[in-house]
Structure formats: structure tokens, C-alpha cells
Amino acid sequence: MTSITRTERLLLLPLDSNQADEAFKVYSDARIWAHRPQARHESARQTKTMIEHAQECWHKHGLGPWAIYLRDQPAEFIGVGGVEMVENQVWDLKYRLRPEKWGYGYATEVSETALKTTARSHPHIPVSARVTVNHPASFHVLEKLGLDPQWEGRRINTEDDPEEPDVRIYADRPLDDSVLDLLKARP
């Protein structure tokens, strides 16, 4: 049985292969990746691999990325959001929504639900979020949620890539250097 999480306006289902086509439409949309074009999915295989990681996270930790639907239109897939465990040390908060759904507070709503869920199920594990410095709308979402900036700079192994923007790491609590280094090294 699929567990459904309900928020005021959203239905959140564990991301799985049933949403592969819709997720690829979101992750391959150039508008979503305007701030970091090199991360855009160019093949459905990239999206399927992401979904496999999401399913593994759900299996190992009982939590992971959700497929996001509107409660009043339950067949309407609007994106992916939630958390993913990184090296059993830190949750990585993320969201990608169809551009026509931006500006309605859905990113905040799914992220707030993810933060509350991690606080109940894994209170000892910090929650982080990484955002490129050229994406101030995401800063606003993260700061509204109460996350604080922990570090800003170049990701490890991207120092020589002029196309790779700097990143800011937020978290719900101070992060030790080993966790920061782990997050700096993630693509």
C-alpha cells in the first residue's frame, strides 16, 4: 500500500517509477534549470536513476522524495520534493516544480512537511538544503522555513568550471565540517 501524506493543498506520494514520465518532463524543463543549466536531465535514464535513488532512500530510511500532486486535482503531477539521505549523515531538502506552479507557495508547503516529518522520525539528523547563489527565490523559501546559511562558495571539483555557479548551504542546525565537505562535494 502506498502511503500518502496530505497537506492543506497537496498530496505527497513516495516517488516511484509510476511518475517517471512526468518527473522527466519537470527535470528536463530548461526553465527549471535556468540557474544551473548543466544539471538539467537530458535523458529519461537520468530521471529513472534519480527515482531509483529515491526508492532506495524510502526503503532504507522510511522517508525520501515525494511525487507532488494537487489535492483538488489529484491527477495533476506538479513536481518532486522532500528529502534525501546523504551518506547516513544529513537530509538534503529539495524541490522541483513545474514553472506554471511557481509562486503559489507549494515549495514551502512540501518543504515544511518534509521538515516536520524528519523532526518526528529522525530528530537527531540535520536537514540541509543547497541552492545556487543565483537563485534568490529559493533563499526566500529556505529562510521562511527557518533554515540558516552555513556556507557559501564553489562546490568541490567545480572550481575550474566557469559555468558552475557558487552554492549556498542552509541547515536547520550548525553542521560540522565533515558534513559540510560532504555536501560541497555533491553534484
GROMACS elastic network, one bead per residue, 0.5 to 0.9 nm:
[ bonds ]
;  ai    aj funct       b0    kb
    2    13     6  0.71434   500
    2    14     6  0.74164   500
    3    12     6  0.85334   500
    3    13     6  0.64415   500
    3    14     6  0.71953   500
    4    11     6  0.65597   500
    4    12     6  0.56530   500
    4    13     6  0.50104   500
    4    14     6  0.75817   500
    5    10     6  0.82032   500
    5    11     6  0.59074   500
    5    13     6  0.65325   500
    5    14     6  0.89032   500
    5   113     6  0.87471   500
    6     9     6  0.76174   500
    6    10     6  0.58571   500
    6    12     6  0.62214   500
    6    13     6  0.89551   500
    6    71     6  0.78218   500
    7    10     6  0.50803   500
    7    11     6  0.65326   500
    7    12     6  0.79563   500
    7    71     6  0.82394   500
    7   109     6  0.74209   500
    7   110     6  0.78760   500
    7   113     6  0.74512   500
    8    11     6  0.87173   500
    8    71     6  0.79232   500
    8   109     6  0.82844   500
    9    69     6  0.86931   500
    9    70     6  0.60453   500
    9    71     6  0.52930   500
    9    72     6  0.72754   500
    9   106     6  0.81659   500
    9   109     6  0.82888   500
   10    68     6  0.66780   500
   10    69     6  0.56548   500
   10    72     6  0.81023   500
   10    74     6  0.84442   500
   10   106     6  0.79152   500
   10   109     6  0.80766   500
   10   110     6  0.78253   500
   11    67     6  0.81838   500
   11    68     6  0.59854   500
   11    69     6  0.50149   500
   11    70     6  0.58978   500
   11    71     6  0.54449   500
   11    74     6  0.72004   500
   12    15     6  0.85911   500
   12    65     6  0.89850   500
   12    66     6  0.54470   500
   12    67     6  0.56983   500
   12    69     6  0.63978   500
   12    70     6  0.87227   500
   12    80     6  0.89070   500
   12    81     6  0.85922   500
   12   110     6  0.80467   500
   13    16     6  0.84922   500
   13    65     6  0.84234   500
   13    66     6  0.50996   500
   13    67     6  0.51853   500
   13    68     6  0.67436   500
   13    69     6  0.81827   500
   14    54     6  0.80614   500
   14    55     6  0.76218   500
   14    58     6  0.73223   500
   14    63     6  0.79167   500
   14    64     6  0.68780   500
   14    65     6  0.62570   500
   14    67     6  0.60684   500
   14    68     6  0.89687   500
   15    18     6  0.79492   500
   15    19     6  0.68337   500
   15    20     6  0.86540   500
   15    51     6  0.65186   500
   15    54     6  0.64632   500
   15    55     6  0.68073   500
   15    58     6  0.87447   500
   15    64     6  0.78237   500
   15    65     6  0.58484   500
   15    68     6  0.85701   500
   15    80     6  0.75761   500
   15    81     6  0.89964   500
   16    19     6  0.59486   500
   16    20     6  0.71294   500
   16    48     6  0.88837   500
   16    51     6  0.58842   500
   16    52     6  0.75028   500
   16    54     6  0.74442   500
   16    55     6  0.62972   500
   16    66     6  0.85075   500
   16    67     6  0.78690   500
   17    21     6  0.83609   500
   17    48     6  0.71265   500
   17    51     6  0.65940   500
   17    52     6  0.79301   500
   17    55     6  0.88361   500
   18    21     6  0.77816   500
   18    22     6  0.86987   500
   19    22     6  0.54120   500
   19    23     6  0.58186   500
   19    24     6  0.84373   500
   19    51     6  0.86894   500
   19    67     6  0.71576   500
   19    77     6  0.82539   500
   20    23     6  0.50961   500
   20    24     6  0.60212   500
   20    25     6  0.86807   500
   20    44     6  0.77814   500
   20    47     6  0.67681   500
   20    48     6  0.62926   500
   20    51     6  0.73796   500
   21    24     6  0.51750   500
   21    25     6  0.64475   500
   21    26     6  0.89476   500
   21    44     6  0.76292   500
   21    47     6  0.85635   500
   22    25     6  0.51270   500
   22    26     6  0.65776   500
   22    27     6  0.88337   500
   22    77     6  0.69017   500
   22    78     6  0.84602   500
   22    79     6  0.79562   500
   23    26     6  0.51364   500
   23    27     6  0.61162   500
   23    28     6  0.84094   500
   23    44     6  0.89959   500
   23    47     6  0.68952   500
   23    48     6  0.88419   500
   23    51     6  0.87523   500
   23    67     6  0.81115   500
   23    77     6  0.83843   500
   23    78     6  0.88079   500
   23    79     6  0.66266   500
   23    80     6  0.71263   500
   24    27     6  0.50209   500
   24    28     6  0.56896   500
   24    29     6  0.82378   500
   24    41     6  0.72602   500
   24    42     6  0.88264   500
   24    43     6  0.79075   500
   24    44     6  0.59119   500
   24    45     6  0.89168   500
   24    46     6  0.83528   500
   24    47     6  0.56200   500
   24    48     6  0.81961   500
   25    28     6  0.53958   500
   25    29     6  0.61257   500
   25    44     6  0.89351   500
   25    98     6  0.84889   500
   26    29     6  0.53795   500
   26    30     6  0.88702   500
   26    32     6  0.74933   500
   26    41     6  0.89319   500
   26    78     6  0.81867   500
   26    79     6  0.64742   500
   26    80     6  0.83243   500
   26    96     6  0.71006   500
   26    97     6  0.67597   500
   26    98     6  0.58200   500
   26    99     6  0.85744   500
   27    30     6  0.81654   500
   27    32     6  0.73542   500
   27    33     6  0.81096   500
   27    39     6  0.87494   500
   27    40     6  0.60454   500
   27    41     6  0.54789   500
   27    42     6  0.84644   500
   27    47     6  0.72137   500
   27    79     6  0.87988   500
   27    96     6  0.74268   500
   27    97     6  0.88485   500
   27    98     6  0.89597   500
   28    31     6  0.88202   500
   28    32     6  0.80403   500
   28    33     6  0.82449   500
   28    40     6  0.54213   500
   28    42     6  0.60203   500
   28    43     6  0.77903   500
   28    44     6  0.85385   500
   28    47     6  0.87159   500
   29    32     6  0.56633   500
   29    33     6  0.70194   500
   29    40     6  0.72422   500
   29    41     6  0.81028   500
   29    98     6  0.81953   500
   29    99     6  0.86784   500
   30    33     6  0.51631   500
   30    34     6  0.61334   500
   30    37     6  0.69299   500
   30    40     6  0.67797   500
   31    34     6  0.52842   500
   31    35     6  0.86499   500
   31    37     6  0.88372   500
   31    98     6  0.88947   500
   31    99     6  0.70039   500
   32    35     6  0.77561   500
   32    36     6  0.85711   500
   32    37     6  0.84887   500
   32    40     6  0.80651   500
   32    96     6  0.73145   500
   32    97     6  0.77055   500
   32    98     6  0.74998   500
   32    99     6  0.66968   500
   33    36     6  0.50257   500
   33    38     6  0.78175   500
   33    39     6  0.68660   500
   33    40     6  0.58651   500
   34    37     6  0.55058   500
   34    40     6  0.89975   500
   35   132     6  0.71070   500
   35   133     6  0.86253   500
   35   134     6  0.60327   500
   35   135     6  0.62192   500
   35   165     6  0.79287   500
   36    39     6  0.59321   500
   36    40     6  0.75910   500
   36   132     6  0.75713   500
   36   134     6  0.86633   500
   36   163     6  0.79893   500
   36   164     6  0.69848   500
   36   165     6  0.70424   500
   37    40     6  0.55850   500
   37   163     6  0.85067   500
   37   164     6  0.88449   500
   38    41     6  0.84431   500
   38   163     6  0.78580   500
   38   164     6  0.77841   500
   39    42     6  0.88653   500
   39   187     6  0.83230   500
   41    44     6  0.73157   500
   41    45     6  0.85681   500
   41    46     6  0.59876   500
   41    47     6  0.67349   500
   42    45     6  0.85130   500
   42    46     6  0.72978   500
   42    47     6  0.88696   500
   43    46     6  0.55765   500
   43    47     6  0.71553   500
   44    47     6  0.51845   500
   44    48     6  0.62120   500
   44    49     6  0.86815   500
   45    49     6  0.61175   500
   45    50     6  0.85764   500
   46    49     6  0.51658   500
   46    50     6  0.63068   500
   46    51     6  0.87367   500
   47    51     6  0.62014   500
   47    52     6  0.86197   500
   48    52     6  0.61728   500
   48    53     6  0.87139   500
   49    53     6  0.63727   500
   49    54     6  0.86671   500
   50    53     6  0.51643   500
   50    54     6  0.62882   500
   50    55     6  0.87660   500
   51    55     6  0.61404   500
   51    56     6  0.85366   500
   51    65     6  0.86069   500
   52    55     6  0.51060   500
   52    56     6  0.61930   500
   52    57     6  0.86349   500
   53    56     6  0.50326   500
   53    57     6  0.61879   500
   53    58     6  0.86966   500
   53    84     6  0.85171   500
   54    57     6  0.50790   500
   54    58     6  0.63080   500
   54    59     6  0.86509   500
   54    63     6  0.88259   500
   54    64     6  0.58119   500
   54    65     6  0.57919   500
   54    66     6  0.83943   500
   54    83     6  0.89686   500
   54    84     6  0.69811   500
   55    58     6  0.50500   500
   55    59     6  0.61143   500
   55    60     6  0.86246   500
   55    64     6  0.74126   500
   55    65     6  0.82904   500
   56    60     6  0.60672   500
   56    61     6  0.83150   500
   56    64     6  0.84456   500
   57    60     6  0.52509   500
   57    61     6  0.56689   500
   57    62     6  0.71356   500
   57    63     6  0.64535   500
   57    64     6  0.53973   500
   57    65     6  0.81431   500
   57    83     6  0.89998   500
   57    84     6  0.64161   500
   57    85     6  0.64801   500
   58    61     6  0.54365   500
   58    65     6  0.79101   500
   58    84     6  0.86039   500
   59    62     6  0.57988   500
   59    63     6  0.77626   500
   59    64     6  0.87091   500
   60    63     6  0.81081   500
   61    64     6  0.75397   500
   61    85     6  0.77948   500
   62   121     6  0.86502   500
   63    66     6  0.87671   500
   63    82     6  0.84827   500
   63    83     6  0.73231   500
   63    84     6  0.76494   500
   63    85     6  0.85256   500
   63   114     6  0.88669   500
   63   117     6  0.83384   500
   63   118     6  0.80454   500
   63   121     6  0.87084   500
   64    81     6  0.86675   500
   64    82     6  0.61707   500
   64    83     6  0.50549   500
   64    84     6  0.50444   500
   64    85     6  0.73714   500
   64   114     6  0.87938   500
   65    80     6  0.66016   500
   65    81     6  0.53763   500
   65    83     6  0.52757   500
   65    84     6  0.62099   500
   65    93     6  0.86880   500
   65    94     6  0.79189   500
   65    95     6  0.85115   500
   65   114     6  0.89148   500
   66    79     6  0.84481   500
   66    80     6  0.56026   500
   66    81     6  0.53198   500
   66    82     6  0.56757   500
   66    83     6  0.82177   500
   66   110     6  0.87273   500
   67    77     6  0.71641   500
   67    78     6  0.79273   500
   67    79     6  0.61186   500
   67    81     6  0.67562   500
   67    82     6  0.87321   500
   68    76     6  0.84419   500
   68    77     6  0.58588   500
   68    78     6  0.56386   500
   68    79     6  0.52115   500
   68    80     6  0.55772   500
   68    81     6  0.68803   500
   68    97     6  0.84880   500
   68   110     6  0.80881   500
   69    72     6  0.87898   500
   69    73     6  0.73062   500
   69    74     6  0.56287   500
   69    75     6  0.68336   500
   69    76     6  0.54757   500
   69    78     6  0.56393   500
   69    79     6  0.74338   500
   70    73     6  0.50672   500
   70    74     6  0.52946   500
   70    75     6  0.76341   500
   70    76     6  0.61129   500
   70    77     6  0.71944   500
   70    78     6  0.72967   500
   71    74     6  0.52360   500
   71    75     6  0.88250   500
   71    76     6  0.88115   500
   72    76     6  0.89866   500
   73    76     6  0.55943   500
   73    77     6  0.88383   500
   74    77     6  0.76833   500
   77    80     6  0.86375   500
   77    98     6  0.86905   500
   78    96     6  0.86090   500
   78    97     6  0.57045   500
   78    98     6  0.55508   500
   78    99     6  0.89343   500
   78   100     6  0.88737   500
   78   101     6  0.69834   500
   79    95     6  0.74366   500
   79    96     6  0.55646   500
   79    98     6  0.59355   500
   79   101     6  0.89454   500
   80    94     6  0.79841   500
   80    95     6  0.55601   500
   80    96     6  0.53392   500
   80    97     6  0.64469   500
   81    93     6  0.76404   500
   81    94     6  0.53965   500
   81    96     6  0.62677   500
   81    97     6  0.80070   500
   81   107     6  0.75775   500
   81   110     6  0.63458   500
   81   111     6  0.70973   500
   81   114     6  0.83791   500
   82    92     6  0.83003   500
   82    93     6  0.57533   500
   82    94     6  0.56371   500
   82    95     6  0.64495   500
   82   110     6  0.65052   500
   82   111     6  0.60800   500
   82   113     6  0.79631   500
   82   114     6  0.53367   500
   82   115     6  0.84566   500
   83    91     6  0.58313   500
   83    92     6  0.52771   500
   83    94     6  0.60407   500
   83    95     6  0.85937   500
   83   111     6  0.82875   500
   83   114     6  0.64526   500
   83   115     6  0.84406   500
   83   118     6  0.84723   500
   83   127     6  0.81683   500
   83   128     6  0.89981   500
   84    90     6  0.83968   500
   84    91     6  0.54455   500
   84    92     6  0.51474   500
   84    93     6  0.66595   500
   84    94     6  0.79001   500
   85    88     6  0.59544   500
   85    89     6  0.71852   500
   85    90     6  0.58969   500
   85    92     6  0.62039   500
   86    89     6  0.59399   500
   86    90     6  0.54114   500
   86    91     6  0.59972   500
   86    92     6  0.67017   500
   86   182     6  0.81845   500
   86   183     6  0.81478   500
   87    90     6  0.71544   500
   87   182     6  0.82987   500
   88    91     6  0.81706   500
   88   125     6  0.85577   500
   89   125     6  0.65696   500
   89   126     6  0.76599   500
   89   179     6  0.70769   500
   90   125     6  0.57100   500
   90   126     6  0.52272   500
   90   127     6  0.58610   500
   90   128     6  0.68178   500
   90   179     6  0.72517   500
   90   183     6  0.88200   500
   91   118     6  0.82938   500
   91   125     6  0.70095   500
   91   126     6  0.62032   500
   91   128     6  0.58899   500
   91   129     6  0.81474   500
   92   126     6  0.88198   500
   92   127     6  0.60091   500
   92   129     6  0.53636   500
   92   130     6  0.75883   500
   92   183     6  0.85649   500
   93   111     6  0.70810   500
   93   114     6  0.76809   500
   93   115     6  0.83320   500
   93   127     6  0.66840   500
   93   128     6  0.59287   500
   93   130     6  0.77710   500
   94   107     6  0.88285   500
   94   111     6  0.75742   500
   94   129     6  0.66898   500
   94   130     6  0.80563   500
   95   107     6  0.63645   500
   95   110     6  0.79478   500
   95   111     6  0.75951   500
   96    99     6  0.88530   500
   96   107     6  0.79349   500
   97   100     6  0.82445   500
   97   101     6  0.64812   500
   97   102     6  0.68598   500
   97   106     6  0.82132   500
   97   107     6  0.74860   500
   98   101     6  0.55084   500
   98   102     6  0.70194   500
   99   102     6  0.52504   500
   99   103     6  0.88064   500
  100   103     6  0.84459   500
  101   104     6  0.63941   500
  101   105     6  0.87106   500
  101   106     6  0.75789   500
  102   105     6  0.73808   500
  102   106     6  0.74471   500
  102   107     6  0.79844   500
  103   106     6  0.76929   500
  103   107     6  0.86243   500
  104   107     6  0.81245   500
  104   108     6  0.89421   500
  105   108     6  0.52605   500
  105   109     6  0.61834   500
  105   110     6  0.88118   500
  105   141     6  0.85361   500
  106   110     6  0.61397   500
  106   111     6  0.83536   500
  107   110     6  0.54329   500
  107   111     6  0.59882   500
  107   112     6  0.84144   500
  107   138     6  0.87643   500
  107   141     6  0.72416   500
  108   111     6  0.51061   500
  108   112     6  0.58673   500
  108   113     6  0.84878   500
  108   141     6  0.57860   500
  108   142     6  0.78558   500
  108   144     6  0.79650   500
  108   145     6  0.72721   500
  109   112     6  0.52262   500
  109   113     6  0.62853   500
  109   114     6  0.87153   500
  110   113     6  0.51259   500
  110   114     6  0.62419   500
  110   115     6  0.87499   500
  111   115     6  0.61915   500
  111   116     6  0.86453   500
  111   141     6  0.85526   500
  111   142     6  0.84202   500
  111   145     6  0.78114   500
  112   115     6  0.51134   500
  112   116     6  0.62370   500
  112   117     6  0.85525   500
  112   145     6  0.65446   500
  113   116     6  0.51784   500
  113   117     6  0.60550   500
  113   118     6  0.86156   500
  114   117     6  0.50590   500
  114   118     6  0.61253   500
  114   119     6  0.85084   500
  115   118     6  0.52707   500
  115   119     6  0.61160   500
  115   120     6  0.87155   500
  115   127     6  0.73754   500
  115   145     6  0.85205   500
  115   172     6  0.87880   500
  116   119     6  0.50903   500
  116   120     6  0.63327   500
  116   121     6  0.87137   500
  117   120     6  0.52352   500
  117   121     6  0.60979   500
  117   122     6  0.80479   500
  118   121     6  0.51242   500
  118   122     6  0.51098   500
  118   123     6  0.62435   500
  118   125     6  0.79098   500
  118   126     6  0.86519   500
  118   127     6  0.78671   500
  119   122     6  0.56548   500
  119   124     6  0.79417   500
  119   125     6  0.82963   500
  119   126     6  0.88880   500
  120   123     6  0.60024   500
  122   125     6  0.57242   500
  122   126     6  0.85623   500
  123   126     6  0.75517   500
  126   171     6  0.69528   500
  126   172     6  0.62958   500
  126   173     6  0.64763   500
  126   174     6  0.83768   500
  126   175     6  0.76315   500
  127   147     6  0.86184   500
  127   170     6  0.83736   500
  127   171     6  0.55105   500
  127   172     6  0.56130   500
  127   173     6  0.77327   500
  128   147     6  0.79342   500
  128   169     6  0.68187   500
  128   170     6  0.53932   500
  128   172     6  0.65920   500
  128   173     6  0.85313   500
  128   175     6  0.86860   500
  128   183     6  0.85873   500
  129   142     6  0.77619   500
  129   147     6  0.83861   500
  129   168     6  0.82633   500
  129   169     6  0.57375   500
  129   170     6  0.51041   500
  129   171     6  0.62706   500
  129   183     6  0.89855   500
  130   167     6  0.64787   500
  130   168     6  0.57447   500
  130   170     6  0.63053   500
  130   171     6  0.88476   500
  130   183     6  0.78937   500
  130   184     6  0.88094   500
  131   134     6  0.83083   500
  131   135     6  0.68417   500
  131   136     6  0.86223   500
  131   138     6  0.68009   500
  131   139     6  0.73695   500
  131   166     6  0.85998   500
  131   167     6  0.54859   500
  131   168     6  0.54164   500
  131   169     6  0.65776   500
  131   170     6  0.81511   500
  132   135     6  0.56476   500
  132   136     6  0.83163   500
  132   138     6  0.86632   500
  132   164     6  0.89570   500
  132   165     6  0.60858   500
  132   166     6  0.57246   500
  132   168     6  0.60333   500
  132   169     6  0.87398   500
  133   136     6  0.68181   500
  133   139     6  0.84059   500
  133   152     6  0.81006   500
  133   153     6  0.87217   500
  133   165     6  0.68685   500
  133   166     6  0.57351   500
  133   167     6  0.53668   500
  133   168     6  0.60817   500
  134   165     6  0.72595   500
  134   166     6  0.80096   500
  134   167     6  0.84802   500
  135   138     6  0.58672   500
  135   139     6  0.70316   500
  136   140     6  0.64337   500
  136   141     6  0.88752   500
  137   140     6  0.52211   500
  137   141     6  0.65978   500
  137   142     6  0.89404   500
  138   141     6  0.50317   500
  138   142     6  0.61993   500
  138   143     6  0.84882   500
  139   142     6  0.52480   500
  139   143     6  0.59999   500
  139   144     6  0.84004   500
  139   168     6  0.87520   500
  139   170     6  0.87869   500
  140   143     6  0.52478   500
  140   144     6  0.59807   500
  140   145     6  0.85977   500
  141   144     6  0.51792   500
  141   145     6  0.63651   500
  141   146     6  0.89620   500
  142   145     6  0.51070   500
  142   146     6  0.65844   500
  142   147     6  0.55230   500
  142   148     6  0.77800   500
  142   170     6  0.74069   500
  142   171     6  0.87734   500
  143   146     6  0.50387   500
  143   147     6  0.52401   500
  143   148     6  0.64751   500
  143   149     6  0.84279   500
  143   170     6  0.85056   500
  144   147     6  0.75027   500
  145   172     6  0.89036   500
  146   171     6  0.86101   500
  146   172     6  0.69425   500
  147   170     6  0.57340   500
  147   171     6  0.50595   500
  147   173     6  0.76463   500
  148   169     6  0.83625   500
  148   170     6  0.51308   500
  148   171     6  0.55365   500
  148   172     6  0.64538   500
  148   173     6  0.75035   500
  148   174     6  0.84248   500
  149   152     6  0.78083   500
  149   168     6  0.67839   500
  149   169     6  0.57937   500
  149   171     6  0.66086   500
  150   168     6  0.74768   500
  150   169     6  0.55062   500
  150   170     6  0.53386   500
  150   171     6  0.66007   500
  150   173     6  0.86967   500
  150   174     6  0.68897   500
  150   175     6  0.71989   500
  150   180     6  0.82349   500
  151   167     6  0.82071   500
  151   168     6  0.57302   500
  151   169     6  0.52631   500
  151   170     6  0.73183   500
  151   180     6  0.77785   500
  152   166     6  0.69875   500
  152   167     6  0.56168   500
  152   169     6  0.62997   500
  153   165     6  0.86635   500
  153   166     6  0.50038   500
  153   167     6  0.55442   500
  153   168     6  0.66516   500
  153   169     6  0.89241   500
  153   184     6  0.85825   500
  154   157     6  0.83445   500
  154   158     6  0.65187   500
  154   159     6  0.60877   500
  154   164     6  0.80980   500
  154   165     6  0.72014   500
  154   167     6  0.61565   500
  154   168     6  0.88125   500
  154   184     6  0.75901   500
  155   158     6  0.55376   500
  155   159     6  0.70327   500
  155   164     6  0.84237   500
  155   165     6  0.85670   500
  155   166     6  0.68303   500
  155   167     6  0.67594   500
  155   183     6  0.82832   500
  155   185     6  0.58273   500
  155   186     6  0.74835   500
  155   187     6  0.78297   500
  156   159     6  0.67982   500
  156   181     6  0.80731   500
  156   184     6  0.55792   500
  156   186     6  0.78692   500
  156   187     6  0.88434   500
  157   160     6  0.75891   500
  157   161     6  0.84729   500
  157   185     6  0.71078   500
  158   161     6  0.52107   500
  158   162     6  0.81962   500
  158   163     6  0.89616   500
  158   164     6  0.65029   500
  158   165     6  0.87959   500
  158   185     6  0.89514   500
  159   162     6  0.77480   500
  159   164     6  0.81538   500
  160   163     6  0.89706   500
  160   164     6  0.86245   500
  161   164     6  0.55201   500
  161   165     6  0.86044   500
  162   165     6  0.75183   500
  167   184     6  0.82757   500
  169   180     6  0.80797   500
  169   183     6  0.78899   500
  169   184     6  0.82606   500
  170   173     6  0.87137   500
  171   174     6  0.67928   500
  171   175     6  0.72874   500
  172   175     6  0.87797   500
  175   178     6  0.81605   500
  175   179     6  0.61797   500
  175   180     6  0.63563   500
  176   179     6  0.55637   500
  176   180     6  0.63658   500
  176   181     6  0.87732   500
  177   181     6  0.60317   500
  177   182     6  0.85284   500
  178   181     6  0.50979   500
  178   182     6  0.62101   500
  178   183     6  0.87642   500
  179   183     6  0.62677   500
  179   184     6  0.85804   500
  180   183     6  0.51281   500
  180   184     6  0.60537   500
  180   185     6  0.86422   500
  181   184     6  0.50023   500
  181   185     6  0.62509   500
  181   186     6  0.89170   500
  182   185     6  0.53637   500
  182   186     6  0.67019   500
  183   186     6  0.53451   500
  183   187     6  0.87009   500
  184   187     6  0.81988   500
